[in-house]
Amino acid sequence: MGFPAEGLPLSYYRAKSFYVMRTDALDRFGTRLEQRFTRQEIEK
């Protein structure tokens, strides 16, 4: 289309294999336990 793809979401995976994208997605979205903290909780 004539414009750089670097600004598009997931453009990092453009030159990667499907295996890399699949394992990264499982790392991020497939965890059984996720605990988030606020900035104040971390600083405390």
mmCIF entry with sequence, helices, sheets and N, C-alpha, C, O atoms, coordinates in Angstrom:
data_MODEL
# 
_entry.id   MODEL 
# 
_entity.id                         1 
_entity.type                       polymer 
_entity.pdbx_number_of_molecules   1 
# 
_entity_poly.entity_id                      1 
_entity_poly.type                           'polypeptide(L)' 
_entity_poly.nstd_linkage                   no 
_entity_poly.nstd_monomer                   no 
_entity_poly.pdbx_seq_one_letter_code       MGFPAEGLPLSYYRAKSFYVMRTDALDRFGTRLEQRFTRQEIEK 
_entity_poly.pdbx_seq_one_letter_code_can   MGFPAEGLPLSYYRAKSFYVMRTDALDRFGTRLEQRFTRQEIEK 
_entity_poly.pdbx_strand_id                 A 
# 
loop_
_entity_poly_seq.entity_id 
_entity_poly_seq.num 
_entity_poly_seq.mon_id 
_entity_poly_seq.hetero 
1 1  MET n 
1 2  GLY n 
1 3  PHE n 
1 4  PRO n 
1 5  ALA n 
1 6  GLU n 
1 7  GLY n 
1 8  LEU n 
1 9  PRO n 
1 10 LEU n 
1 11 SER n 
1 12 TYR n 
1 13 TYR n 
1 14 ARG n 
1 15 ALA n 
1 16 LYS n 
1 17 SER n 
1 18 PHE n 
1 19 TYR n 
1 20 VAL n 
1 21 MET n 
1 22 ARG n 
1 23 THR n 
1 24 ASP n 
1 25 ALA n 
1 26 LEU n 
1 27 ASP n 
1 28 ARG n 
1 29 PHE n 
1 30 GLY n 
1 31 THR n 
1 32 ARG n 
1 33 LEU n 
1 34 GLU n 
1 35 GLN n 
1 36 ARG n 
1 37 PHE n 
1 38 THR n 
1 39 ARG n 
1 40 GLN n 
1 41 GLU n 
1 42 ILE n 
1 43 GLU n 
1 44 LYS n 
# 
_struct_asym.id          A 
_struct_asym.entity_id   1 
# 
loop_
_struct_conf.conf_type_id 
_struct_conf.id 
_struct_conf.pdbx_PDB_helix_id 
_struct_conf.beg_label_comp_id 
_struct_conf.beg_label_asym_id 
_struct_conf.beg_label_seq_id 
_struct_conf.pdbx_beg_PDB_ins_code 
_struct_conf.end_label_comp_id 
_struct_conf.end_label_asym_id 
_struct_conf.end_label_seq_id 
_struct_conf.pdbx_end_PDB_ins_code 
_struct_conf.beg_auth_comp_id 
_struct_conf.beg_auth_asym_id 
_struct_conf.beg_auth_seq_id 
_struct_conf.end_auth_comp_id 
_struct_conf.end_auth_asym_id 
_struct_conf.end_auth_seq_id 
_struct_conf.pdbx_PDB_helix_class 
_struct_conf.details 
_struct_conf.pdbx_PDB_helix_length 
HELX_P HELX_P1 AA1 ALA A 5  ? GLY A 7  ? ALA A 5  GLY A 7  5 ? 3  
HELX_P HELX_P2 AA2 SER A 11 ? ALA A 15 ? SER A 11 ALA A 15 5 ? 5  
HELX_P HELX_P3 AA3 PHE A 18 ? PHE A 29 ? PHE A 18 PHE A 29 1 ? 12 
HELX_P HELX_P4 AA4 ARG A 39 ? GLU A 43 ? ARG A 39 GLU A 43 1 ? 5  
# 
_struct_conf_type.id          HELX_P 
_struct_conf_type.criteria    ? 
_struct_conf_type.reference   ? 
# 
loop_
_atom_site.group_PDB 
_atom_site.id 
_atom_site.type_symbol 
_atom_site.label_atom_id 
_atom_site.label_alt_id 
_atom_site.label_comp_id 
_atom_site.label_asym_id 
_atom_site.label_entity_id 
_atom_site.label_seq_id 
_atom_site.pdbx_PDB_ins_code 
_atom_site.Cartn_x 
_atom_site.Cartn_y 
_atom_site.Cartn_z 
_atom_site.occupancy 
_atom_site.B_iso_or_equiv 
_atom_site.pdbx_formal_charge 
_atom_site.auth_seq_id 
_atom_site.auth_comp_id 
_atom_site.auth_asym_id 
_atom_site.auth_atom_id 
_atom_site.pdbx_PDB_model_num 
ATOM 1   N N  . MET A 1 1  ? 0.814  -1.196  0.000  1.00 0.00 ? 1  MET A N  1 
ATOM 2   C CA . MET A 1 1  ? 0.000  0.000   0.000  1.00 0.00 ? 1  MET A CA 1 
ATOM 3   C C  . MET A 1 1  ? 0.857  1.259   0.000  1.00 0.00 ? 1  MET A C  1 
ATOM 4   O O  . MET A 1 1  ? 0.345  2.355   -0.225 1.00 0.00 ? 1  MET A O  1 
ATOM 5   N N  . GLY A 1 2  ? 2.139  1.116   0.246  1.00 0.00 ? 2  GLY A N  1 
ATOM 6   C CA . GLY A 1 2  ? 3.026  2.246   0.124  1.00 0.00 ? 2  GLY A CA 1 
ATOM 7   C C  . GLY A 1 2  ? 3.321  3.016   1.401  1.00 0.00 ? 2  GLY A C  1 
ATOM 8   O O  . GLY A 1 2  ? 3.927  4.086   1.338  1.00 0.00 ? 2  GLY A O  1 
ATOM 9   N N  . PHE A 1 3  ? 2.914  2.507   2.557  1.00 0.00 ? 3  PHE A N  1 
ATOM 10  C CA . PHE A 1 3  ? 3.248  3.180   3.811  1.00 0.00 ? 3  PHE A CA 1 
ATOM 11  C C  . PHE A 1 3  ? 3.964  2.193   4.724  1.00 0.00 ? 3  PHE A C  1 
ATOM 12  O O  . PHE A 1 3  ? 3.785  0.983   4.586  1.00 0.00 ? 3  PHE A O  1 
ATOM 13  N N  . PRO A 1 4  ? 4.781  2.698   5.661  1.00 0.00 ? 4  PRO A N  1 
ATOM 14  C CA . PRO A 1 4  ? 5.528  1.789   6.530  1.00 0.00 ? 4  PRO A CA 1 
ATOM 15  C C  . PRO A 1 4  ? 4.601  1.019   7.481  1.00 0.00 ? 4  PRO A C  1 
ATOM 16  O O  . PRO A 1 4  ? 3.652  1.581   8.028  1.00 0.00 ? 4  PRO A O  1 
ATOM 17  N N  . ALA A 1 5  ? 4.887  -0.256  7.665  1.00 0.00 ? 5  ALA A N  1 
ATOM 18  C CA . ALA A 1 5  ? 4.032  -1.105  8.497  1.00 0.00 ? 5  ALA A CA 1 
ATOM 19  C C  . ALA A 1 5  ? 4.426  -1.065  9.969  1.00 0.00 ? 5  ALA A C  1 
ATOM 20  O O  . ALA A 1 5  ? 3.729  -1.646  10.800 1.00 0.00 ? 5  ALA A O  1 
ATOM 21  N N  . GLU A 1 6  ? 5.523  -0.398  10.313 1.00 0.00 ? 6  GLU A N  1 
ATOM 22  C CA . GLU A 1 6  ? 6.010  -0.409  11.685 1.00 0.00 ? 6  GLU A CA 1 
ATOM 23  C C  . GLU A 1 6  ? 4.999  0.142   12.694 1.00 0.00 ? 6  GLU A C  1 
ATOM 24  O O  . GLU A 1 6  ? 5.020  -0.251  13.860 1.00 0.00 ? 6  GLU A O  1 
ATOM 25  N N  . GLY A 1 7  ? 4.128  1.030   12.269 1.00 0.00 ? 7  GLY A N  1 
ATOM 26  C CA . GLY A 1 7  ? 3.165  1.623   13.185 1.00 0.00 ? 7  GLY A CA 1 
ATOM 27  C C  . GLY A 1 7  ? 1.914  0.788   13.397 1.00 0.00 ? 7  GLY A C  1 
ATOM 28  O O  . GLY A 1 7  ? 1.088  1.123   14.247 1.00 0.00 ? 7  GLY A O  1 
ATOM 29  N N  . LEU A 1 8  ? 1.759  -0.276  12.653 1.00 0.00 ? 8  LEU A N  1 
ATOM 30  C CA . LEU A 1 8  ? 0.565  -1.103  12.758 1.00 0.00 ? 8  LEU A CA 1 
ATOM 31  C C  . LEU A 1 8  ? 0.663  -2.051  13.953 1.00 0.00 ? 8  LEU A C  1 
ATOM 32  O O  . LEU A 1 8  ? 1.756  -2.498  14.303 1.00 0.00 ? 8  LEU A O  1 
ATOM 33  N N  . PRO A 1 9  ? -0.468 -2.358  14.578 1.00 0.00 ? 9  PRO A N  1 
ATOM 34  C CA . PRO A 1 9  ? -0.443 -3.328  15.669 1.00 0.00 ? 9  PRO A CA 1 
ATOM 35  C C  . PRO A 1 9  ? 0.090  -4.674  15.183 1.00 0.00 ? 9  PRO A C  1 
ATOM 36  O O  . PRO A 1 9  ? -0.232 -5.112  14.079 1.00 0.00 ? 9  PRO A O  1 
ATOM 37  N N  . LEU A 1 10 ? 0.881  -5.311  15.988 1.00 0.00 ? 10 LEU A N  1 
ATOM 38  C CA . LEU A 1 10 ? 1.465  -6.623  15.716 1.00 0.00 ? 10 LEU A CA 1 
ATOM 39  C C  . LEU A 1 10 ? 2.433  -6.641  14.537 1.00 0.00 ? 10 LEU A C  1 
ATOM 40  O O  . LEU A 1 10 ? 2.724  -7.709  13.997 1.00 0.00 ? 10 LEU A O  1 
ATOM 41  N N  . SER A 1 11 ? 2.927  -5.493  14.137 1.00 0.00 ? 11 SER A N  1 
ATOM 42  C CA . SER A 1 11 ? 3.864  -5.467  13.009 1.00 0.00 ? 11 SER A CA 1 
ATOM 43  C C  . SER A 1 11 ? 5.169  -6.194  13.353 1.00 0.00 ? 11 SER A C  1 
ATOM 44  O O  . SER A 1 11 ? 5.890  -6.626  12.453 1.00 0.00 ? 11 SER A O  1 
ATOM 45  N N  . TYR A 1 12 ? 5.475  -6.330  14.641 1.00 0.00 ? 12 TYR A N  1 
ATOM 46  C CA . TYR A 1 12 ? 6.663  -7.070  15.062 1.00 0.00 ? 12 TYR A CA 1 
ATOM 47  C C  . TYR A 1 12 ? 6.627  -8.503  14.532 1.00 0.00 ? 12 TYR A C  1 
ATOM 48  O O  . TYR A 1 12 ? 7.676  -9.068  14.220 1.00 0.00 ? 12 TYR A O  1 
ATOM 49  N N  . TYR A 1 13 ? 5.453  -9.091  14.428 1.00 0.00 ? 13 TYR A N  1 
ATOM 50  C CA . TYR A 1 13 ? 5.316  -10.496 14.042 1.00 0.00 ? 13 TYR A CA 1 
ATOM 51  C C  . TYR A 1 13 ? 5.308  -10.711 12.538 1.00 0.00 ? 13 TYR A C  1 
ATOM 52  O O  . TYR A 1 13 ? 5.180  -11.847 12.079 1.00 0.00 ? 13 TYR A O  1 
ATOM 53  N N  . ARG A 1 14 ? 5.437  -9.678  11.789 1.00 0.00 ? 14 ARG A N  1 
ATOM 54  C CA . ARG A 1 14 ? 5.385  -9.761  10.336 1.00 0.00 ? 14 ARG A CA 1 
ATOM 55  C C  . ARG A 1 14 ? 6.426  -10.710 9.766  1.00 0.00 ? 14 ARG A C  1 
ATOM 56  O O  . ARG A 1 14 ? 6.130  -11.459 8.835  1.00 0.00 ? 14 ARG A O  1 
ATOM 57  N N  . ALA A 1 15 ? 7.633  -10.693 10.302 1.00 0.00 ? 15 ALA A N  1 
ATOM 58  C CA . ALA A 1 15 ? 8.696  -11.556 9.783  1.00 0.00 ? 15 ALA A CA 1 
ATOM 59  C C  . ALA A 1 15 ? 8.944  -12.772 10.670 1.00 0.00 ? 15 ALA A C  1 
ATOM 60  O O  . ALA A 1 15 ? 9.923  -13.494 10.477 1.00 0.00 ? 15 ALA A O  1 
ATOM 61  N N  . LYS A 1 16 ? 8.060  -13.002 11.646 1.00 0.00 ? 16 LYS A N  1 
ATOM 62  C CA . LYS A 1 16 ? 8.217  -14.131 12.566 1.00 0.00 ? 16 LYS A CA 1 
ATOM 63  C C  . LYS A 1 16 ? 7.344  -15.289 12.109 1.00 0.00 ? 16 LYS A C  1 
ATOM 64  O O  . LYS A 1 16 ? 6.421  -15.117 11.313 1.00 0.00 ? 16 LYS A O  1 
ATOM 65  N N  . SER A 1 17 ? 7.651  -16.465 12.623 1.00 0.00 ? 17 SER A N  1 
ATOM 66  C CA . SER A 1 17 ? 6.842  -17.636 12.298 1.00 0.00 ? 17 SER A CA 1 
ATOM 67  C C  . SER A 1 17 ? 5.559  -17.635 13.126 1.00 0.00 ? 17 SER A C  1 
ATOM 68  O O  . SER A 1 17 ? 5.453  -16.937 14.134 1.00 0.00 ? 17 SER A O  1 
ATOM 69  N N  . PHE A 1 18 ? 4.598  -18.425 12.683 1.00 0.00 ? 18 PHE A N  1 
ATOM 70  C CA . PHE A 1 18 ? 3.351  -18.537 13.434 1.00 0.00 ? 18 PHE A CA 1 
ATOM 71  C C  . PHE A 1 18 ? 3.617  -19.114 14.817 1.00 0.00 ? 18 PHE A C  1 
ATOM 72  O O  . PHE A 1 18 ? 2.922  -18.766 15.772 1.00 0.00 ? 18 PHE A O  1 
ATOM 73  N N  . TYR A 1 19 ? 4.602  -19.983 14.940 1.00 0.00 ? 19 TYR A N  1 
ATOM 74  C CA . TYR A 1 19 ? 4.960  -20.577 16.234 1.00 0.00 ? 19 TYR A CA 1 
ATOM 75  C C  . TYR A 1 19 ? 5.319  -19.494 17.251 1.00 0.00 ? 19 TYR A C  1 
ATOM 76  O O  . TYR A 1 19 ? 4.885  -19.560 18.400 1.00 0.00 ? 19 TYR A O  1 
ATOM 77  N N  . VAL A 1 20 ? 6.098  -18.509 16.845 1.00 0.00 ? 20 VAL A N  1 
ATOM 78  C CA . VAL A 1 20 ? 6.491  -17.419 17.746 1.00 0.00 ? 20 VAL A CA 1 
ATOM 79  C C  . VAL A 1 20 ? 5.258  -16.639 18.197 1.00 0.00 ? 20 VAL A C  1 
ATOM 80  O O  . VAL A 1 20 ? 5.116  -16.325 19.378 1.00 0.00 ? 20 VAL A O  1 
ATOM 81  N N  . MET A 1 21 ? 4.371  -16.330 17.257 1.00 0.00 ? 21 MET A N  1 
ATOM 82  C CA . MET A 1 21 ? 3.162  -15.586 17.614 1.00 0.00 ? 21 MET A CA 1 
ATOM 83  C C  . MET A 1 21 ? 2.281  -16.408 18.554 1.00 0.00 ? 21 MET A C  1 
ATOM 84  O O  . MET A 1 21 ? 1.713  -15.867 19.503 1.00 0.00 ? 21 MET A O  1 
ATOM 85  N N  . ARG A 1 22 ? 2.168  -17.683 18.301 1.00 0.00 ? 22 ARG A N  1 
ATOM 86  C CA . ARG A 1 22 ? 1.335  -18.548 19.141 1.00 0.00 ? 22 ARG A CA 1 
ATOM 87  C C  . ARG A 1 22 ? 1.889  -18.648 20.552 1.00 0.00 ? 22 ARG A C  1 
ATOM 88  O O  . ARG A 1 22 ? 1.135  -18.531 21.519 1.00 0.00 ? 22 ARG A O  1 
ATOM 89  N N  . THR A 1 23 ? 3.182  -18.862 20.687 1.00 0.00 ? 23 THR A N  1 
ATOM 90  C CA . THR A 1 23 ? 3.754  -18.995 22.033 1.00 0.00 ? 23 THR A CA 1 
ATOM 91  C C  . THR A 1 23 ? 3.731  -17.670 22.783 1.00 0.00 ? 23 THR A C  1 
ATOM 92  O O  . THR A 1 23 ? 3.530  -17.661 23.998 1.00 0.00 ? 23 THR A O  1 
ATOM 93  N N  . ASP A 1 24 ? 3.930  -16.559 22.097 1.00 0.00 ? 24 ASP A N  1 
ATOM 94  C CA . ASP A 1 24 ? 3.832  -15.251 22.760 1.00 0.00 ? 24 ASP A CA 1 
ATOM 95  C C  . ASP A 1 24 ? 2.410  -14.993 23.244 1.00 0.00 ? 24 ASP A C  1 
ATOM 96  O O  . ASP A 1 24 ? 2.220  -14.454 24.334 1.00 0.00 ? 24 ASP A O  1 
ATOM 97  N N  . ALA A 1 25 ? 1.416  -15.366 22.454 1.00 0.00 ? 25 ALA A N  1 
ATOM 98  C CA . ALA A 1 25 ? 0.023  -15.173 22.850 1.00 0.00 ? 25 ALA A CA 1 
ATOM 99  C C  . ALA A 1 25 ? -0.311 -16.040 24.060 1.00 0.00 ? 25 ALA A C  1 
ATOM 100 O O  . ALA A 1 25 ? -1.030 -15.603 24.958 1.00 0.00 ? 25 ALA A O  1 
ATOM 101 N N  . LEU A 1 26 ? 0.204  -17.255 24.085 1.00 0.00 ? 26 LEU A N  1 
ATOM 102 C CA . LEU A 1 26 ? -0.044 -18.122 25.242 1.00 0.00 ? 26 LEU A CA 1 
ATOM 103 C C  . LEU A 1 26 ? 0.627  -17.569 26.490 1.00 0.00 ? 26 LEU A C  1 
ATOM 104 O O  . LEU A 1 26 ? 0.067  -17.659 27.583 1.00 0.00 ? 26 LEU A O  1 
ATOM 105 N N  . ASP A 1 27 ? 1.806  -17.004 26.344 1.00 0.00 ? 27 ASP A N  1 
ATOM 106 C CA . ASP A 1 27 ? 2.484  -16.389 27.490 1.00 0.00 ? 27 ASP A CA 1 
ATOM 107 C C  . ASP A 1 27 ? 1.663  -15.238 28.049 1.00 0.00 ? 27 ASP A C  1 
ATOM 108 O O  . ASP A 1 27 ? 1.600  -15.059 29.265 1.00 0.00 ? 27 ASP A O  1 
ATOM 109 N N  . ARG A 1 28 ? 1.043  -14.469 27.193 1.00 0.00 ? 28 ARG A N  1 
ATOM 110 C CA . ARG A 1 28 ? 0.331  -13.274 27.640 1.00 0.00 ? 28 ARG A CA 1 
ATOM 111 C C  . ARG A 1 28 ? -1.101 -13.565 28.055 1.00 0.00 ? 28 ARG A C  1 
ATOM 112 O O  . ARG A 1 28 ? -1.559 -13.060 29.080 1.00 0.00 ? 28 ARG A O  1 
ATOM 113 N N  . PHE A 1 29 ? -1.808 -14.363 27.282 1.00 0.00 ? 29 PHE A N  1 
ATOM 114 C CA . PHE A 1 29 ? -3.239 -14.547 27.507 1.00 0.00 ? 29 PHE A CA 1 
ATOM 115 C C  . PHE A 1 29 ? -3.602 -15.916 28.061 1.00 0.00 ? 29 PHE A C  1 
ATOM 116 O O  . PHE A 1 29 ? -4.752 -16.128 28.445 1.00 0.00 ? 29 PHE A O  1 
ATOM 117 N N  . GLY A 1 30 ? -2.666 -16.847 28.115 1.00 0.00 ? 30 GLY A N  1 
ATOM 118 C CA . GLY A 1 30 ? -2.995 -18.202 28.549 1.00 0.00 ? 30 GLY A CA 1 
ATOM 119 C C  . GLY A 1 30 ? -2.578 -18.535 29.959 1.00 0.00 ? 30 GLY A C  1 
ATOM 120 O O  . GLY A 1 30 ? -2.630 -19.697 30.362 1.00 0.00 ? 30 GLY A O  1 
ATOM 121 N N  . THR A 1 31 ? -2.164 -17.533 30.720 1.00 0.00 ? 31 THR A N  1 
ATOM 122 C CA . THR A 1 31 ? -1.732 -17.816 32.082 1.00 0.00 ? 31 THR A CA 1 
ATOM 123 C C  . THR A 1 31 ? -2.934 -18.135 32.962 1.00 0.00 ? 31 THR A C  1 
ATOM 124 O O  . THR A 1 31 ? -4.002 -17.543 32.806 1.00 0.00 ? 31 THR A O  1 
ATOM 125 N N  . ARG A 1 32 ? -2.755 -19.063 33.876 1.00 0.00 ? 32 ARG A N  1 
ATOM 126 C CA . ARG A 1 32 ? -3.839 -19.440 34.771 1.00 0.00 ? 32 ARG A CA 1 
ATOM 127 C C  . ARG A 1 32 ? -3.998 -18.444 35.904 1.00 0.00 ? 32 ARG A C  1 
ATOM 128 O O  . ARG A 1 32 ? -5.108 -18.223 36.389 1.00 0.00 ? 32 ARG A O  1 
ATOM 129 N N  . LEU A 1 33 ? -2.904 -17.847 36.326 1.00 0.00 ? 33 LEU A N  1 
ATOM 130 C CA . LEU A 1 33 ? -2.946 -16.918 37.443 1.00 0.00 ? 33 LEU A CA 1 
ATOM 131 C C  . LEU A 1 33 ? -2.264 -15.631 37.032 1.00 0.00 ? 33 LEU A C  1 
ATOM 132 O O  . LEU A 1 33 ? -1.123 -15.638 36.572 1.00 0.00 ? 33 LEU A O  1 
ATOM 133 N N  . GLU A 1 34 ? -2.951 -14.557 37.197 1.00 0.00 ? 34 GLU A N  1 
ATOM 134 C CA . GLU A 1 34 ? -2.368 -13.251 36.890 1.00 0.00 ? 34 GLU A CA 1 
ATOM 135 C C  . GLU A 1 34 ? -2.725 -12.321 38.028 1.00 0.00 ? 34 GLU A C  1 
ATOM 136 O O  . GLU A 1 34 ? -3.883 -12.232 38.437 1.00 0.00 ? 34 GLU A O  1 
ATOM 137 N N  . GLN A 1 35 ? -1.737 -11.640 38.526 1.00 0.00 ? 35 GLN A N  1 
ATOM 138 C CA . GLN A 1 35 ? -1.965 -10.701 39.618 1.00 0.00 ? 35 GLN A CA 1 
ATOM 139 C C  . GLN A 1 35 ? -1.397 -9.353  39.217 1.00 0.00 ? 35 GLN A C  1 
ATOM 140 O O  . GLN A 1 35 ? -0.218 -9.245  38.878 1.00 0.00 ? 35 GLN A O  1 
ATOM 141 N N  . ARG A 1 36 ? -2.226 -8.333  39.253 1.00 0.00 ? 36 ARG A N  1 
ATOM 142 C CA . ARG A 1 36 ? -1.804 -6.992  38.871 1.00 0.00 ? 36 ARG A CA 1 
ATOM 143 C C  . ARG A 1 36 ? -1.702 -6.120  40.106 1.00 0.00 ? 36 ARG A C  1 
ATOM 144 O O  . ARG A 1 36 ? -2.432 -6.311  41.079 1.00 0.00 ? 36 ARG A O  1 
ATOM 145 N N  . PHE A 1 37 ? -0.791 -5.163  40.057 1.00 0.00 ? 37 PHE A N  1 
ATOM 146 C CA . PHE A 1 37 ? -0.559 -4.260  41.167 1.00 0.00 ? 37 PHE A CA 1 
ATOM 147 C C  . PHE A 1 37 ? -0.662 -2.823  40.683 1.00 0.00 ? 37 PHE A C  1 
ATOM 148 O O  . PHE A 1 37 ? -0.340 -2.514  39.536 1.00 0.00 ? 37 PHE A O  1 
ATOM 149 N N  . THR A 1 38 ? -1.117 -1.948  41.577 1.00 0.00 ? 38 THR A N  1 
ATOM 150 C CA . THR A 1 38 ? -1.115 -0.529  41.270 1.00 0.00 ? 38 THR A CA 1 
ATOM 151 C C  . THR A 1 38 ? 0.277  0.023   41.549 1.00 0.00 ? 38 THR A C  1 
ATOM 152 O O  . THR A 1 38 ? 1.083  -0.627  42.214 1.00 0.00 ? 38 THR A O  1 
ATOM 153 N N  . ARG A 1 39 ? 0.554  1.192   41.054 1.00 0.00 ? 39 ARG A N  1 
ATOM 154 C CA . ARG A 1 39 ? 1.860  1.816   41.298 1.00 0.00 ? 39 ARG A CA 1 
ATOM 155 C C  . ARG A 1 39 ? 2.093  2.017   42.794 1.00 0.00 ? 39 ARG A C  1 
ATOM 156 O O  . ARG A 1 39 ? 3.201  1.804   43.286 1.00 0.00 ? 39 ARG A O  1 
ATOM 157 N N  . GLN A 1 40 ? 1.052  2.425   43.513 1.00 0.00 ? 40 GLN A N  1 
ATOM 158 C CA . GLN A 1 40 ? 1.177  2.645   44.957 1.00 0.00 ? 40 GLN A CA 1 
ATOM 159 C C  . GLN A 1 40 ? 1.484  1.335   45.693 1.00 0.00 ? 40 GLN A C  1 
ATOM 160 O O  . GLN A 1 40 ? 2.269  1.339   46.642 1.00 0.00 ? 40 GLN A O  1 
ATOM 161 N N  . GLU A 1 41 ? 0.891  0.233   45.280 1.00 0.00 ? 41 GLU A N  1 
ATOM 162 C CA . GLU A 1 41 ? 1.173  -1.053  45.910 1.00 0.00 ? 41 GLU A CA 1 
ATOM 163 C C  . GLU A 1 41 ? 2.627  -1.469  45.686 1.00 0.00 ? 41 GLU A C  1 
ATOM 164 O O  . GLU A 1 41 ? 3.264  -2.009  46.590 1.00 0.00 ? 41 GLU A O  1 
ATOM 165 N N  . ILE A 1 42 ? 3.140  -1.225  44.514 1.00 0.00 ? 42 ILE A N  1 
ATOM 166 C CA . ILE A 1 42 ? 4.532  -1.575  44.211 1.00 0.00 ? 42 ILE A CA 1 
ATOM 167 C C  . ILE A 1 42 ? 5.488  -0.713  45.027 1.00 0.00 ? 42 ILE A C  1 
ATOM 168 O O  . ILE A 1 42 ? 6.468  -1.212  45.580 1.00 0.00 ? 42 ILE A O  1 
ATOM 169 N N  . GLU A 1 43 ? 5.199  0.584   45.100 1.00 0.00 ? 43 GLU A N  1 
ATOM 170 C CA . GLU A 1 43 ? 6.079  1.477   45.849 1.00 0.00 ? 43 GLU A CA 1 
ATOM 171 C C  . GLU A 1 43 ? 6.053  1.183   47.343 1.00 0.00 ? 43 GLU A C  1 
ATOM 172 O O  . GLU A 1 43 ? 7.049  1.380   48.038 1.00 0.00 ? 43 GLU A O  1 
ATOM 173 N N  . LYS A 1 44 ? 4.910  0.710   47.835 1.00 0.00 ? 44 LYS A N  1 
ATOM 174 C CA . LYS A 1 44 ? 4.794  0.377   49.259 1.00 0.00 ? 44 LYS A CA 1 
ATOM 175 C C  . LYS A 1 44 ? 5.624  -0.850  49.571 1.00 0.00 ? 44 LYS A C  1 
ATOM 176 O O  . LYS A 1 44 ? 5.661  -1.295  50.719 1.00 0.00 ? 44 LYS A O  1 
# 
